[in-house]
């Protein structure tokens, strides 16, 4: 007789524990982070800026070194400066996107500005 009462008490305890565990799990679901949305447009823009900046830097270096002859060699410096100014943001955002894709700690797609999509 004592064994049946003990069994019923354990069953009630396990039911209460199960209900408590389910309620805790449902509450924690609210705090789970959804997977980040990948800002594809911003990444495409970063690739474009990276490539254009690289081309401008190379073209400016060729102009400055005299490999490509120009009438006014002093006008080649702005090409290099513009290339650097275009290259840097593209490289920076591509680096963040790469590290976020690889899952490195401290890097997230949230760090890349999107276009309100």
N, CA, C and O atoms as CSV, one atom per row, in Angstrom:
chain,resi,resn,atom,element,x,y,z
A,1,UNK,N,N,0.812,-1.180,0.000
A,1,UNK,CA,C,0.000,0.000,0.000
A,1,UNK,C,C,0.870,1.265,0.000
A,1,UNK,O,O,0.559,2.243,-0.679
A,2,UNK,N,N,1.952,1.230,0.762
A,2,UNK,CA,C,2.856,2.373,0.803
A,2,UNK,C,C,3.563,2.572,-0.529
A,2,UNK,O,O,3.911,3.694,-0.899
A,3,UNK,N,N,3.772,1.476,-1.243
A,3,UNK,CA,C,4.458,1.571,-2.530
A,3,UNK,C,C,3.612,2.267,-3.576
A,3,UNK,O,O,4.143,3.006,-4.404
A,4,UNK,N,N,2.301,2.044,-3.555
A,4,UNK,CA,C,1.399,2.675,-4.524
A,4,UNK,C,C,1.304,4.164,-4.262
A,4,UNK,O,O,1.269,4.955,-5.204
A,5,UNK,N,N,1.262,4.563,-2.991
A,5,UNK,CA,C,1.182,5.982,-2.641
A,5,UNK,C,C,2.474,6.693,-3.045
A,5,UNK,O,O,2.455,7.811,-3.560
A,6,UNK,N,N,3.589,6.016,-2.799
A,6,UNK,CA,C,4.887,6.581,-3.185
A,6,UNK,C,C,4.963,6.744,-4.703
A,6,UNK,O,O,5.479,7.745,-5.200
A,7,UNK,N,N,4.451,5.766,-5.428
A,7,UNK,CA,C,4.448,5.811,-6.890
A,7,UNK,C,C,3.581,6.962,-7.392
A,7,UNK,O,O,3.962,7.661,-8.330
A,8,UNK,N,N,2.432,7.161,-6.781
A,8,UNK,CA,C,1.546,8.259,-7.180
A,8,UNK,C,C,2.195,9.616,-6.891
A,8,UNK,O,O,2.085,10.548,-7.688
A,9,UNK,N,N,2.869,9.713,-5.749
A,9,UNK,CA,C,3.529,10.967,-5.387
A,9,UNK,C,C,4.666,11.284,-6.368
A,9,UNK,O,O,4.842,12.438,-6.759
A,10,UNK,N,N,5.429,10.273,-6.762
A,10,UNK,CA,C,6.509,10.474,-7.738
A,10,UNK,C,C,5.948,10.868,-9.093
A,10,UNK,O,O,6.536,11.685,-9.802
A,11,UNK,N,N,4.799,10.280,-9.457
A,11,UNK,CA,C,4.177,10.613,-10.735
A,11,UNK,C,C,3.720,12.067,-10.744
A,11,UNK,O,O,3.892,12.762,-11.745
A,12,UNK,N,N,3.135,12.537,-9.631
A,12,UNK,CA,C,2.694,13.932,-9.522
A,12,UNK,C,C,3.900,14.863,-9.591
A,12,UNK,O,O,3.857,15.896,-10.258
A,13,UNK,N,N,4.975,14.492,-8.900
A,13,UNK,CA,C,6.191,15.316,-8.923
A,13,UNK,C,C,6.779,15.387,-10.330
A,13,UNK,O,O,7.199,16.453,-10.779
A,14,UNK,N,N,6.808,14.257,-11.018
A,14,UNK,CA,C,7.375,14.276,-12.364
A,14,UNK,C,C,6.481,15.067,-13.319
A,14,UNK,O,O,6.991,15.728,-14.224
A,15,UNK,N,N,5.175,15.013,-13.140
A,15,UNK,CA,C,4.266,15.819,-13.963
A,15,UNK,C,C,4.477,17.302,-13.695
A,15,UNK,O,O,4.503,18.107,-14.626
A,16,UNK,N,N,4.627,17.665,-12.421
A,16,UNK,CA,C,4.857,19.072,-12.078
A,16,UNK,C,C,6.199,19.545,-12.626
A,16,UNK,O,O,6.313,20.664,-13.126
A,17,UNK,N,N,7.203,18.697,-12.531
A,17,UNK,CA,C,8.520,19.051,-13.058
A,17,UNK,C,C,8.465,19.239,-14.568
A,17,UNK,O,O,9.058,20.174,-15.106
A,18,UNK,N,N,7.749,18.347,-15.251
A,18,UNK,CA,C,7.622,18.453,-16.703
A,18,UNK,C,C,6.902,19.745,-17.096
A,18,UNK,O,O,7.319,20.428,-18.031
A,19,UNK,N,N,5.821,20.082,-16.382
A,19,UNK,CA,C,5.079,21.317,-16.669
A,19,UNK,C,C,5.950,22.540,-16.406
A,19,UNK,O,O,5.929,23.500,-17.177
A,20,UNK,N,N,6.720,22.504,-15.313
A,20,UNK,CA,C,7.604,23.615,-14.988
A,20,UNK,C,C,8.670,23.789,-16.060
A,20,UNK,O,O,8.958,24.909,-16.481
A,21,UNK,N,N,9.258,22.669,-16.503
A,21,UNK,CA,C,10.292,22.713,-17.531
A,21,UNK,C,C,9.724,23.271,-18.836
A,21,UNK,O,O,10.380,24.083,-19.489
A,22,UNK,N,N,8.535,22.857,-19.223
A,22,UNK,CA,C,7.913,23.352,-20.454
A,22,UNK,C,C,7.611,24.844,-20.356
A,22,UNK,O,O,7.780,25.577,-21.330
A,23,UNK,N,N,7.167,25.297,-19.186
A,23,UNK,CA,C,6.876,26.734,-19.045
A,23,UNK,C,C,8.156,27.555,-19.128
A,23,UNK,O,O,8.167,28.631,-19.727
A,24,UNK,N,N,9.242,27.051,-18.527
A,24,UNK,CA,C,10.528,27.757,-18.601
A,24,UNK,C,C,11.022,27.803,-20.038
A,24,UNK,O,O,11.501,28.840,-20.496
A,25,UNK,N,N,10.912,26.694,-20.748
A,25,UNK,CA,C,11.377,26.645,-22.131
A,25,UNK,C,C,10.568,27.584,-23.009
A,25,UNK,O,O,11.130,28.239,-23.887
A,26,UNK,N,N,9.259,27.665,-22.791
A,26,UNK,CA,C,8.447,28.565,-23.612
A,26,UNK,C,C,8.788,30.020,-23.314
A,26,UNK,O,O,8.744,30.861,-24.212
A,27,UNK,N,N,9.132,30.329,-22.053
A,27,UNK,CA,C,9.530,31.700,-21.724
A,27,UNK,C,C,10.880,32.044,-22.349
A,27,UNK,O,O,11.077,33.177,-22.788
A,28,UNK,N,N,11.802,31.105,-22.399
A,28,UNK,CA,C,13.124,31.362,-22.951
A,28,UNK,C,C,13.099,31.482,-24.462
A,28,UNK,O,O,14.013,32.063,-25.046
A,29,UNK,N,N,12.072,30.947,-25.109
A,29,UNK,CA,C,11.984,31.068,-26.564
A,29,UNK,C,C,11.866,32.526,-26.977
A,29,UNK,O,O,12.294,32.902,-28.068
A,30,UNK,N,N,11.290,33.346,-26.112
A,30,UNK,CA,C,11.169,34.771,-26.415
A,30,UNK,C,C,12.535,35.440,-26.505
A,30,UNK,O,O,12.706,36.404,-27.252
A,31,UNK,N,N,13.504,34.940,-25.755
A,31,UNK,CA,C,14.803,35.574,-25.689
A,31,UNK,C,C,15.818,35.004,-26.669
A,31,UNK,O,O,16.922,35.534,-26.798
A,32,UNK,N,N,15.456,33.941,-27.352
A,32,UNK,CA,C,16.379,33.377,-28.328
A,32,UNK,C,C,16.494,34.333,-29.507
A,32,UNK,O,O,15.506,34.898,-29.976
A,33,UNK,N,N,17.712,34.494,-29.962
A,33,UNK,CA,C,17.962,35.386,-31.088
A,33,UNK,C,C,17.680,34.658,-32.390
A,33,UNK,O,O,18.122,33.528,-32.594
A,34,UNK,N,N,16.945,35.314,-33.260
A,34,UNK,CA,C,16.707,34.720,-34.566
A,34,UNK,C,C,17.981,34.842,-35.396
A,34,UNK,O,O,18.803,35.722,-35.142
A,35,UNK,N,N,18.149,33.974,-36.373
A,35,UNK,CA,C,19.362,34.077,-37.192
A,35,UNK,C,C,19.412,35.436,-37.902
A,35,UNK,O,O,18.381,35.941,-38.346
A,36,UNK,N,N,20.594,36.021,-38.006
A,36,UNK,CA,C,20.694,37.366,-38.578
A,36,UNK,C,C,20.331,37.372,-40.057
A,36,UNK,O,O,20.587,36.419,-40.793
A,37,UNK,N,N,19.735,38.466,-40.455
A,37,UNK,CA,C,19.390,38.653,-41.861
A,37,UNK,C,C,20.644,39.143,-42.594
A,37,UNK,O,O,21.269,40.121,-42.185
A,38,UNK,N,N,20.992,38.468,-43.653
A,38,UNK,CA,C,22.199,38.815,-44.407
A,38,UNK,C,C,21.886,40.001,-45.315
A,38,UNK,O,O,20.983,39.911,-46.147
A,39,UNK,N,N,22.615,41.115,-45.174
A,39,UNK,CA,C,22.360,42.294,-46.014
A,39,UNK,C,C,23.041,42.154,-47.388
A,39,UNK,O,O,24.135,42.674,-47.608
A,40,UNK,N,N,22.377,41.450,-48.288
A,40,UNK,CA,C,22.983,41.154,-49.591
A,40,UNK,C,C,23.293,42.420,-50.387
A,40,UNK,O,O,24.343,42.506,-51.024
A,41,UNK,N,N,22.403,43.390,-50.358
A,41,UNK,CA,C,22.648,44.621,-51.127
A,41,UNK,C,C,23.888,45.347,-50.619
A,41,UNK,O,O,24.689,45.841,-51.412
A,42,UNK,N,N,24.043,45.411,-49.316
A,42,UNK,CA,C,25.205,46.086,-48.740
A,42,UNK,C,C,26.493,45.331,-49.075
A,42,UNK,O,O,27.533,45.949,-49.300
A,43,UNK,N,N,26.428,44.009,-49.109
A,43,UNK,CA,C,27.616,43.222,-49.447
A,43,UNK,C,C,27.977,43.403,-50.916
A,43,UNK,O,O,29.156,43.492,-51.260
A,44,UNK,N,N,26.967,43.459,-51.786
A,44,UNK,CA,C,27.234,43.704,-53.215
A,44,UNK,C,C,27.848,45.088,-53.396
A,44,UNK,O,O,28.776,45.258,-54.187
A,45,UNK,N,N,27.337,46.070,-52.671
A,45,UNK,CA,C,27.916,47.414,-52.741
A,45,UNK,C,C,29.358,47.408,-52.236
A,45,UNK,O,O,30.215,48.077,-52.813
A,46,UNK,N,N,29.634,46.666,-51.175
A,46,UNK,CA,C,30.997,46.591,-50.639
A,46,UNK,C,C,31.942,45.948,-51.659
A,46,UNK,O,O,33.078,46.394,-51.820
A,47,UNK,N,N,31.478,44.907,-52.343
A,47,UNK,CA,C,32.299,44.266,-53.383
A,47,UNK,C,C,32.578,45.259,-54.505
A,47,UNK,O,O,33.701,45.349,-55.001
A,48,UNK,N,N,31.548,46.003,-54.901
A,48,UNK,CA,C,31.710,47.000,-55.963
A,48,UNK,C,C,32.729,48.071,-55.553
A,48,UNK,O,O,33.627,48.405,-56.325
A,49,UNK,N,N,32.585,48.602,-54.344
A,49,UNK,CA,C,33.525,49.620,-53.875
A,49,UNK,C,C,34.948,49.070,-53.786
A,49,UNK,O,O,35.908,49.750,-54.147
A,50,UNK,N,N,35.073,47.853,-53.312
A,50,UNK,CA,C,36.385,47.213,-53.206
A,50,UNK,C,C,37.044,47.091,-54.578
A,50,UNK,O,O,38.217,47.426,-54.742
A,51,UNK,N,N,36.281,46.607,-55.565
A,51,UNK,CA,C,36.845,46.420,-56.909
A,51,UNK,C,C,37.166,47.745,-57.589
A,51,UNK,O,O,38.239,47.894,-58.175
A,52,UNK,N,N,36.258,48.699,-57.520
A,52,UNK,CA,C,36.508,50.005,-58.151
A,52,UNK,C,C,37.694,50.687,-57.482
A,52,UNK,O,O,38.550,51.249,-58.164
A,53,UNK,N,N,37.752,50.642,-56.162
A,53,UNK,CA,C,38.881,51.240,-55.457
A,53,UNK,C,C,40.198,50.579,-55.824
A,53,UNK,O,O,41.207,51.259,-56.012
A,54,UNK,N,N,40.195,49.258,-55.926
A,54,UNK,CA,C,41.415,48.540,-56.320
A,54,UNK,C,C,41.863,48.945,-57.714
A,54,UNK,O,O,43.047,49.186,-57.952
A,55,UNK,N,N,40.904,49.019,-58.636
A,55,UNK,CA,C,41.248,49.421,-60.009
A,55,UNK,C,C,41.785,50.845,-60.061
A,55,UNK,O,O,42.756,51.119,-60.766
A,56,UNK,N,N,41.157,51.752,-59.316
A,56,UNK,CA,C,41.645,53.137,-59.311
A,56,UNK,C,C,43.045,53.241,-58.711
A,56,UNK,O,O,43.870,54.009,-59.205
A,57,UNK,N,N,43.320,52.487,-57.668
A,57,UNK,CA,C,44.653,52.499,-57.065
A,57,UNK,C,C,45.685,51.953,-58.051
A,57,UNK,O,O,46.759,52.532,-58.208
A,58,UNK,N,N,45.367,50.854,-58.706
A,58,UNK,CA,C,46.317,50.274,-59.679
A,58,UNK,C,C,46.512,51.205,-60.869
A,58,UNK,O,O,47.637,51.419,-61.319
A,59,UNK,N,N,45.424,51.752,-61.373
A,59,UNK,CA,C,45.513,52.666,-62.513
A,59,UNK,C,C,46.312,53.917,-62.135
A,59,UNK,O,O,47.146,54.386,-62.910
A,60,UNK,N,N,46.053,54.451,-60.938
A,60,UNK,CA,C,46.810,55.617,-60.468
A,60,UNK,C,C,48.280,55.313,-60.292
A,60,UNK,O,O,49.129,56.151,-60.595
A,61,UNK,N,N,48.596,54.111,-59.800
A,61,UNK,CA,C,50.005,53.734,-59.630
A,61,UNK,C,C,50.694,53.606,-60.980
A,61,UNK,O,O,51.848,54.006,-61.136
A,62,UNK,N,N,49.980,53.044,-61.959
A,62,UNK,CA,C,50.569,52.939,-63.300
A,62,UNK,C,C,50.769,54.313,-63.927
A,62,UNK,O,O,51.767,54.546,-64.608
A,63,UNK,N,N,49.824,55.223,-63.699
A,63,UNK,CA,C,49.984,56.588,-64.212
A,63,UNK,C,C,51.149,57.290,-63.532
A,63,UNK,O,O,51.935,57.975,-64.186
A,64,UNK,N,N,51.258,57.122,-62.226
A,64,UNK,CA,C,52.306,57.795,-61.468
A,64,UNK,C,C,53.695,57.264,-61.814
A,64,UNK,O,O,54.660,58.027,-61.850
A,65,UNK,N,N,53.801,55.958,-62.069
A,65,UNK,CA,C,55.104,55.378,-62.377
A,65,UNK,C,C,55.550,55.663,-63.813
A,65,UNK,O,O,56.715,55.457,-64.154
A,66,UNK,N,N,54.642,56.129,-64.637
A,66,UNK,CA,C,55.004,56.439,-66.015
A,66,UNK,C,C,54.778,55.288,-66.970
A,66,UNK,O,O,55.071,55.421,-68.158
A,67,UNK,N,N,54.268,54.164,-66.500
A,67,UNK,CA,C,53.967,53.033,-67.377
A,67,UNK,C,C,52.913,53.442,-68.393
A,67,UNK,O,O,52.990,53.083,-69.568
A,68,UNK,N,N,51.939,54.191,-67.929
A,68,UNK,CA,C,50.956,54.803,-68.828
A,68,UNK,C,C,51.329,56.285,-68.884
A,68,UNK,O,O,51.294,56.989,-67.875
A,69,UNK,N,N,51.681,56.735,-70.072
A,69,UNK,CA,C,52.144,58.113,-70.198
A,69,UNK,C,C,50.964,59.070,-70.268
A,69,UNK,O,O,49.986,58.836,-70.977
A,70,UNK,N,N,51.087,60.160,-69.506
A,70,UNK,CA,C,50.062,61.202,-69.484
A,70,UNK,C,C,50.728,62.547,-69.691
A,70,UNK,O,O,51.933,62.704,-69.492
A,71,UNK,N,N,49.910,63.521,-70.098
A,71,UNK,CA,C,50.428,64.857,-70.341
A,71,UNK,C,C,50.761,65.584,-69.044
A,71,UNK,O,O,51.766,66.289,-68.950
A,72,UNK,N,N,49.896,65.399,-68.041
A,72,UNK,CA,C,50.070,66.075,-66.757
A,72,UNK,C,C,50.193,65.031,-65.640
A,72,UNK,O,O,49.178,64.586,-65.103
A,73,UNK,N,N,51.423,64.633,-65.284
A,73,UNK,CA,C,51.587,63.594,-64.270
A,73,UNK,C,C,51.122,64.017,-62.874
A,73,UNK,O,O,50.875,63.159,-62.027
A,74,UNK,N,N,51.000,65.321,-62.622
A,74,UNK,CA,C,50.545,65.767,-61.307
A,74,UNK,C,C,49.060,65.466,-61.085
A,74,UNK,O,O,48.582,65.562,-59.954
A,75,UNK,N,N,48.346,65.117,-62.106
A,75,UNK,CA,C,46.921,64.801,-61.985
A,75,UNK,C,C,46.671,63.325,-61.639
A,75,UNK,O,O,45.524,62.886,-61.547
A,76,UNK,N,N,47.737,62.585,-61.453
A,76,UNK,CA,C,47.562,61.172,-61.119
A,76,UNK,C,C,47.362,60.946,-59.613
A,76,UNK,O,O,46.786,59.938,-59.205
A,77,UNK,N,N,47.832,61.875,-58.805
A,77,UNK,CA,C,47.689,61.742,-57.353
A,77,UNK,C,C,46.212,61.698,-56.942
A,77,UNK,O,O,45.855,60.863,-56.111
A,78,UNK,N,N,45.342,62.552,-57.479
A,78,UNK,CA,C,43.927,62.457,-57.089
A,78,UNK,C,C,43.289,61.112,-57.440
A,78,UNK,O,O,42.372,60.667,-56.750
A,79,UNK,N,N,43.759,60.467,-58.496
A,79,UNK,CA,C,43.220,59.152,-58.853
A,79,UNK,C,C,43.540,58.146,-57.744
A,79,UNK,O,O,42.696,57.332,-57.368
A,80,UNK,N,N,44.761,58.214,-57.229
A,80,UNK,CA,C,45.149,57.304,-56.144
A,80,UNK,C,C,44.361,57.625,-54.868
A,80,UNK,O,O,43.903,56.720,-54.170
A,81,UNK,N,N,44.208,58.912,-54.572
A,81,UNK,CA,C,43.479,59.309,-53.359
A,81,UNK,C,C,42.017,58.866,-53.432
A,81,UNK,O,O,41.480,58.335,-52.460
A,82,UNK,N,N,41.379,59.082,-54.572
A,82,UNK,CA,C,39.988,58.646,-54.742
A,82,UNK,C,C,39.903,57.120,-54.661
A,82,UNK,O,O,38.960,56.578,-54.084
A,83,UNK,N,N,40.878,56.439,-55.233
A,83,UNK,CA,C,40.909,54.982,-55.148
A,83,UNK,C,C,40.986,54.488,-53.715
A,83,UNK,O,O,40.307,53.533,-53.341
A,84,UNK,N,N,41.820,55.145,-52.913
A,84,UNK,CA,C,41.939,54.755,-51.503
A,84,UNK,C,C,40.637,55.036,-50.762
A,84,UNK,O,O,40.189,54.221,-49.956
A,85,UNK,N,N,40.030,56.190,-51.036
A,85,UNK,CA,C,38.777,56.542,-50.356
A,85,UNK,C,C,37.626,55.612,-50.736
A,85,UNK,O,O,36.712,55.403,-49.939
A,86,UNK,N,N,37.663,55.062,-51.924
A,86,UNK,CA,C,36.621,54.122,-52.345
A,86,UNK,C,C,36.943,52.712,-51.850
A,86,UNK,O,O,36.042,51.954,-51.492
A,87,UNK,N,N,38.217,52.368,-51.831
A,87,UNK,CA,C,38.650,51.036,-51.440
A,87,UNK,C,C,38.388,50.739,-49.964
A,87,UNK,O,O,37.914,49.654,-49.626
A,88,UNK,N,N,38.692,51.688,-49.092
A,88,UNK,CA,C,38.639,51.433,-47.650
A,88,UNK,C,C,37.267,50.994,-47.131
A,88,UNK,O,O,37.197,49.986,-46.427
A,89,UNK,N,N,36.172,51.701,-47.444
A,89,UNK,CA,C,34.878,51.218,-46.934
A,89,UNK,C,C,34.489,49.856,-47.504
A,89,UNK,O,O,33.892,49.034,-46.809
A,90,UNK,N,N,34.828,49.619,-48.767
A,90,UNK,CA,C,34.526,48.318,-49.363
A,90,UNK,C,C,35.279,47.199,-48.666
A,90,UNK,O,O,34.704,46.152,-48.367
A,91,UNK,N,N,36.557,47.413,-48.408
A,91,UNK,CA,C,37.357,46.406,-47.711
A,91,UNK,C,C,36.845,46.183,-46.299
A,91,UNK,O,O,36.744,45.042,-45.848
A,92,UNK,N,N,36.520,47.263,-45.598
A,92,UNK,CA,C,36.063,47.171,-44.210
A,92,UNK,C,C,34.780,46.340,-44.107
A,92,UNK,O,O,34.680,45.453,-43.260
A,93,UNK,N,N,33.810,46.625,-44.963
A,93,UNK,CA,C,32.535,45.901,-44.888
A,93,UNK,C,C,32.665,44.466,-45.408
A,93,UNK,O,O,31.969,43.575,-44.922
A,94,UNK,N,N,33.526,44.232,-46.367
A,94,UNK,CA,C,33.759,42.858,-46.811
A,94,UNK,C,C,34.417,42.032,-45.708
A,94,UNK,O,O,34.099,40.855,-45.537
A,95,UNK,N,N,35.310,42.632,-44.980
A,95,UNK,CA,C,35.962,41.931,-43.876
A,95,UNK,C,C,34.941,41.550,-42.803
A,95,UNK,O,O,34.965,40.433,-42.286
A,96,UNK,N,N,34.055,42.474,-42.476
A,96,UNK,CA,C,33.011,42.169,-41.486
A,96,UNK,C,C,32.108,41.058,-42.001
A,96,UNK,O,O,31.770,40.139,-41.254
A,97,UNK,N,N,31.712,41.131,-43.270
A,97,UNK,CA,C,30.832,40.100,-43.838
A,97,UNK,C,C,31.519,38.741,-43.844
A,97,UNK,O,O,30.882,37.728,-43.555
A,98,UNK,N,N,32.793,38.704,-44.164
A,98,UNK,CA,C,33.527,37.443,-44.180
A,98,UNK,C,C,33.610,36.843,-42.782
A,98,UNK,O,O,33.330,35.659,-42.591
A,99,UNK,N,N,33.994,37.659,-41.807
A,99,UNK,CA,C,34.112,37.155,-40.438
A,99,UNK,C,C,32.755,36.748,-39.875
A,99,UNK,O,O,32.667,35.776,-39.125
A,100,UNK,N,N,31.697,37.476,-40.224
A,100,UNK,CA,C,30.356,37.106,-39.757
A,100,UNK,C,C,29.923,35.788,-40.391
A,100,UNK,O,O,29.300,34.957,-39.730
A,101,UNK,N,N,30.246,35.594,-41.663
A,101,UNK,CA,C,29.881,34.347,-42.342
A,101,UNK,C,C,30.642,33.161,-41.747
A,101,UNK,O,O,30.103,32.058,-41.658
A,102,UNK,N,N,31.884,33.383,-41.344
A,102,UNK,CA,C,32.680,32.315,-40.745
A,102,UNK,C,C,32.309,32.079,-39.283
A,102,UNK,O,O,32.706,31.071,-38.698
A,103,UNK,N,N,31.550,33.003,-38.687
A,103,UNK,CA,C,31.097,32.832,-37.317
A,103,UNK,C,C,32.098,33.255,-36.261
A,103,UNK,O,O,32.040,32.776,-35.129
A,104,UNK,N,N,33.024,34.154,-36.614
A,104,UNK,CA,C,33.991,34.626,-35.624
A,104,UNK,C,C,33.283,35.432,-34.542
A,104,UNK,O,O,32.323,36.154,-34.812
A,105,UNK,N,N,33.768,35.296,-33.331
A,105,UNK,CA,C,33.168,35.981,-32.201
A,105,UNK,C,C,33.354,37.493,-32.333
A,105,UNK,O,O,34.444,37.964,-32.659
A,106,UNK,N,N,32.288,38.245,-32.079
A,106,UNK,CA,C,32.352,39.701,-32.133
A,106,UNK,C,C,31.989,40.285,-33.479
A,106,UNK,O,O,31.944,41.507,-33.624
A,107,UNK,N,N,31.727,39.448,-34.469
A,107,UNK,CA,C,31.361,39.932,-35.803
A,107,UNK,C,C,29.952,39.450,-36.134
A,107,UNK,O,O,29.610,38.288,-35.913
A,108,UNK,N,N,29.151,40.350,-36.659
A,108,UNK,CA,C,27.772,40.021,-36.977
A,108,UNK,C,C,27.347,40.814,-38.209
A,108,UNK,O,O,27.900,41.870,-38.515
A,109,UNK,N,N,26.366,40.283,-38.894
A,109,UNK,CA,C,25.820,41.011,-40.036
A,109,UNK,C,C,25.133,42.297,-39.597
A,109,UNK,O,O,24.912,43.191,-40.413
A,110,UNK,N,N,24.794,42.396,-38.318
A,110,UNK,CA,C,24.180,43.617,-37.806
A,110,UNK,C,C,25.150,44.791,-37.841
A,110,UNK,O,O,24.723,45.944,-37.779
A,111,UNK,N,N,26.454,44.514,-37.941
A,111,UNK,CA,C,27.460,45.566,-38.006
A,111,UNK,C,C,27.550,46.209,-39.384
A,111,UNK,O,O,28.173,47.260,-39.538
A,112,UNK,N,N,26.935,45.592,-40.378
A,112,UNK,CA,C,26.951,46.124,-41.736
A,112,UNK,C,C,25.670,46.918,-41.942
A,112,UNK,O,O,24.579,46.379,-41.755
A,113,UNK,N,N,25.776,48.182,-42.320
A,113,UNK,CA,C,24.553,48.964,-42.531
A,113,UNK,C,C,23.778,48.421,-43.737
A,113,UNK,O,O,24.355,48.116,-44.780
A,114,UNK,N,N,22.466,48.311,-43.565
A,114,UNK,CA,C,21.648,47.877,-44.690
A,114,UNK,C,C,20.865,49.071,-45.216
A,114,UNK,O,O,21.025,50.192,-44.732
A,115,UNK,N,N,20.044,48.833,-46.178
A,115,UNK,CA,C,19.318,49.922,-46.819
A,115,UNK,C,C,17.857,49.960,-46.410
A,115,UNK,O,O,16.996,50.348,-47.199
A,116,UNK,N,N,17.579,49.561,-45.184
A,116,UNK,CA,C,16.221,49.609,-44.678
A,116,UNK,C,C,15.322,48.513,-45.213
A,116,UNK,O,O,14.098,48.627,-45.141
A,117,UNK,N,N,15.910,47.449,-45.750
A,117,UNK,CA,C,15.097,46.363,-46.297
A,117,UNK,C,C,14.628,45.454,-45.200
A,117,UNK,O,O,13.928,44.477,-45.464
